[in-house]
Amino acid sequence: MIQRLSDQLEKESRDLRVLAAVIEHHPIGIVRLSKETGIPDHKVRYSLRMLENDELIEATQQGAIPGDDIGGRVEELNAGIGSLVERLESLKTELPEAEDATAD
């Protein structure tokens, strides 16, 4: 269970790094994104597809550019991440302490 969550978090982290690079360096292509982020080309391509599906970026002939109202969208993302952090913190209380779980 924790490994699945960790894997998903890694993927989302990669998408956010790609988004940040697009915002900073637009228009930007896959090869340059890979160099800027240190992420392999095939993973950059996947992240770009996901970001485009979420309408956070747009594909152009010159490379990826930020989507409409990217400032507002980034604010929403940051608020959502903050909410997720709070939810994760609350999950710590869902299970009993280790010594309680092993008691008969």
Backbone bond lengths (Angstrom), bond angles and torsions (degrees), N, CA, C in turn:
res aa  C-N    CA-C-N  psi(-1)  N-CA   C-N-CA  omega(-1)  CA-C   N-CA-C  phi
1 M - - - 1.440 - - 1.536 111.07 -
2 I 1.304 116.94 -47.35 1.465 120.88 179.96 1.525 110.32 -65.63
3 Q 1.327 117.95 -36.70 1.467 120.68 179.72 1.526 110.56 -63.97
4 R 1.339 117.61 -41.24 1.475 120.49 177.85 1.523 110.79 -61.03
5 L 1.323 115.90 -44.55 1.460 120.70 179.13 1.533 110.45 -63.68
6 S 1.317 115.97 -42.31 1.462 120.87 179.08 1.531 111.06 -62.97
7 D 1.330 116.58 -42.89 1.469 121.02 178.79 1.526 110.92 -62.95
8 Q 1.325 116.54 -42.78 1.468 120.38 179.37 1.520 110.57 -65.39
9 L 1.323 116.56 -40.53 1.459 120.93 178.86 1.530 110.81 -63.36
10 E 1.310 117.23 -38.91 1.471 121.29 177.47 1.529 110.59 -62.84
11 K 1.326 116.99 -42.88 1.464 121.34 179.13 1.521 110.69 -63.85
12 E 1.338 116.94 -44.42 1.465 120.12 179.55 1.528 110.93 -65.88
13 S 1.316 116.90 -37.80 1.465 121.67 177.09 1.526 110.40 -61.52
14 R 1.321 115.97 -42.90 1.462 120.84 178.16 1.527 110.29 -62.39
15 D 1.332 117.05 -44.57 1.468 120.40 178.85 1.527 110.86 -59.73
16 L 1.329 117.06 -41.70 1.465 120.26 -179.86 1.525 111.76 -67.52
17 R 1.335 117.61 -35.72 1.471 120.06 176.45 1.522 110.57 -65.48
18 V 1.326 116.49 -40.50 1.467 120.28 177.59 1.524 109.68 -65.43
19 L 1.332 117.65 -44.30 1.460 120.88 178.39 1.525 111.00 -59.38
20 A 1.311 117.38 -44.99 1.469 121.16 179.25 1.529 110.60 -59.67
21 A 1.324 117.38 -41.27 1.469 120.69 179.47 1.524 111.10 -67.46
22 V 1.328 117.53 -37.61 1.467 120.31 177.57 1.525 109.61 -64.52
23 I 1.339 116.91 -43.70 1.457 120.35 179.62 1.530 110.54 -61.90
24 E 1.313 116.53 -41.62 1.466 121.04 -175.93 1.519 113.60 -76.63
25 H 1.333 118.34 -35.87 1.472 120.95 -169.22 1.529 114.49 -119.20
26 H 1.308 119.42 13.75 1.466 120.38 -173.18 1.525 112.94 -62.69
27 P 1.333 116.48 151.36 1.459 126.65 -10.83 1.527 109.83 -72.33
28 I 1.334 115.23 147.31 1.456 119.62 -175.84 1.523 109.92 -143.67
29 G 1.326 114.92 138.03 1.458 121.37 -179.24 1.523 112.59 -95.11
30 I 1.301 115.31 176.44 1.464 122.56 -175.19 1.522 112.16 -61.82
31 V 1.322 118.05 -45.78 1.465 120.90 -176.71 1.523 110.77 -62.60
32 R 1.333 116.15 -45.93 1.475 118.80 179.19 1.525 111.20 -67.79
33 L 1.332 117.60 -38.71 1.465 120.21 176.68 1.518 110.71 -59.08
34 S 1.309 116.05 -41.25 1.462 120.73 179.02 1.520 110.75 -62.15
35 K 1.329 116.37 -43.06 1.470 120.43 179.05 1.523 111.34 -68.00
36 E 1.323 117.76 -41.56 1.471 121.74 -178.46 1.524 112.38 -66.73
37 T 1.343 116.29 -36.29 1.468 120.83 -173.80 1.523 113.96 -100.86
38 G 1.336 117.06 -18.53 1.466 120.11 -175.05 1.522 112.63 76.11
39 I 1.325 116.82 14.87 1.460 122.47 -179.92 1.530 108.27 -97.82
40 P 1.338 118.23 135.17 1.472 120.29 179.62 1.534 112.20 -57.99
41 D 1.338 115.76 148.97 1.467 122.15 -177.39 1.530 112.80 -49.63
42 H 1.341 117.58 -46.80 1.465 119.84 -174.73 1.531 111.34 -65.07
43 K 1.321 117.57 -32.26 1.461 120.35 177.92 1.524 110.77 -77.39
44 V 1.324 117.27 -34.24 1.472 121.02 174.25 1.522 108.93 -61.53
45 R 1.315 116.64 -45.53 1.468 121.38 -179.62 1.527 110.20 -58.27
46 Y 1.334 117.21 -44.47 1.464 121.34 179.16 1.536 110.70 -64.24
47 S 1.331 117.03 -44.56 1.463 120.48 179.03 1.527 110.83 -61.99
48 L 1.315 117.52 -41.72 1.463 120.58 177.83 1.524 111.04 -59.89
49 R 1.323 116.51 -41.84 1.460 120.54 179.02 1.534 110.32 -62.24
50 M 1.332 116.93 -44.35 1.468 120.66 179.68 1.535 110.99 -65.11
51 L 1.326 116.64 -42.52 1.468 121.02 179.76 1.525 111.23 -66.15
52 E 1.318 116.61 -36.00 1.463 120.35 177.22 1.534 109.42 -68.99
53 N 1.325 117.99 -41.26 1.469 121.05 177.13 1.527 111.17 -60.02
54 D 1.331 116.69 -34.67 1.466 121.95 178.51 1.528 112.25 -83.74
55 E 1.332 116.39 2.03 1.467 124.04 179.65 1.525 112.87 60.27
56 L 1.333 115.90 30.27 1.463 121.16 176.31 1.522 111.38 -88.51
57 I 1.331 116.11 -24.10 1.465 121.33 176.77 1.527 108.76 -134.97
58 E 1.330 114.60 166.14 1.455 121.56 173.96 1.515 107.77 -128.30
59 A 1.319 115.81 140.95 1.459 120.90 175.19 1.528 108.52 -87.83
60 T 1.333 116.42 132.39 1.460 121.33 175.63 1.517 107.96 -129.26
61 Q 1.319 116.72 172.07 1.468 121.12 176.74 1.524 111.45 -60.98
62 Q 1.329 116.68 -30.69 1.467 121.21 -177.31 1.531 112.34 -85.83
63 G 1.314 117.11 -14.69 1.459 121.75 -178.28 1.518 110.54 133.90
64 A 1.322 115.80 -176.34 1.464 121.13 -178.02 1.522 110.95 -72.86
65 I 1.331 114.78 141.37 1.463 121.53 175.31 1.535 108.11 -130.57
66 P 1.331 117.67 157.45 1.467 119.48 177.66 1.533 110.95 -63.18
67 G 1.320 116.13 147.74 1.454 121.46 176.92 1.519 111.17 -74.42
68 D 1.317 114.85 176.37 1.467 121.12 178.95 1.522 110.50 -60.86
69 D 1.326 116.37 144.46 1.462 124.07 177.34 1.524 112.00 51.27
70 I 1.323 116.59 44.71 1.470 119.73 -176.70 1.527 111.26 -63.23
71 G 1.328 118.09 -32.02 1.467 120.21 178.29 1.521 111.46 -60.35
72 G 1.324 116.20 -47.18 1.460 120.65 177.96 1.512 112.42 -65.54
73 R 1.320 115.68 -37.89 1.471 120.30 179.66 1.525 111.14 -66.85
74 V 1.339 117.14 -37.78 1.467 120.80 177.40 1.525 110.09 -65.76
75 E 1.331 117.06 -39.98 1.469 120.28 176.12 1.527 110.80 -59.38
76 E 1.336 116.88 -43.07 1.466 121.50 178.07 1.521 110.98 -62.62
77 L 1.328 116.17 -42.57 1.471 120.28 178.60 1.527 110.81 -61.09
78 N 1.323 116.30 -46.54 1.463 119.87 -179.51 1.523 111.63 -62.37
79 A 1.321 117.07 -40.83 1.468 120.56 177.23 1.525 110.46 -64.39
80 G 1.307 116.41 -41.86 1.465 120.88 178.66 1.515 112.23 -63.94
81 I 1.322 116.95 -39.93 1.467 120.67 178.09 1.523 109.63 -64.68
82 G 1.327 117.13 -41.45 1.459 120.42 177.42 1.524 111.62 -59.98
83 S 1.319 116.33 -41.64 1.462 121.45 178.26 1.525 111.17 -64.30
84 L 1.322 116.41 -40.69 1.472 120.21 178.28 1.517 111.64 -64.50
85 V 1.318 117.34 -39.24 1.465 121.08 177.76 1.531 109.67 -59.77
86 E 1.332 115.86 -44.45 1.467 119.95 178.33 1.527 110.95 -61.69
87 R 1.319 117.13 -42.33 1.463 120.50 179.38 1.519 111.34 -64.48
88 L 1.325 116.92 -40.68 1.466 119.95 177.87 1.528 111.02 -63.59
89 E 1.315 116.19 -41.26 1.467 119.93 177.63 1.526 110.65 -59.94
90 S 1.323 117.20 -40.67 1.462 120.15 -178.80 1.528 111.87 -69.34
91 L 1.325 117.86 -24.61 1.462 120.33 178.46 1.529 112.44 -65.06
92 K 1.315 116.54 -25.22 1.465 120.30 179.67 1.526 111.13 -59.38
93 T 1.315 117.59 -27.02 1.462 120.94 -177.52 1.521 112.67 -89.95
94 E 1.325 117.88 -4.99 1.464 121.26 -177.09 1.528 112.82 -71.52
95 L 1.307 117.64 -34.03 1.467 121.06 -178.27 1.532 109.58 -102.20
96 P 1.320 115.94 150.56 1.461 118.84 177.78 1.532 110.58 -69.00
97 E 1.322 116.32 159.37 1.459 120.30 175.14 1.516 109.21 -60.56
98 A 1.300 117.85 155.66 1.462 122.83 -176.40 1.516 112.22 -54.03
99 E 1.328 118.19 -44.93 1.469 120.36 -177.51 1.529 110.23 -68.27
100 D 1.340 119.25 -31.54 1.464 121.92 177.90 1.531 110.95 -71.16
101 A 1.331 117.04 -34.95 1.451 120.88 -176.97 1.515 111.93 -69.87
102 T 1.329 118.63 -26.96 1.464 121.25 -177.47 1.512 113.11 -94.52
103 A 1.329 117.27 -7.38 1.470 120.71 -178.99 1.530 110.16 -71.69
104 D 1.319 115.57 146.50 1.483 120.61 178.86 1.486 111.97 -87.91
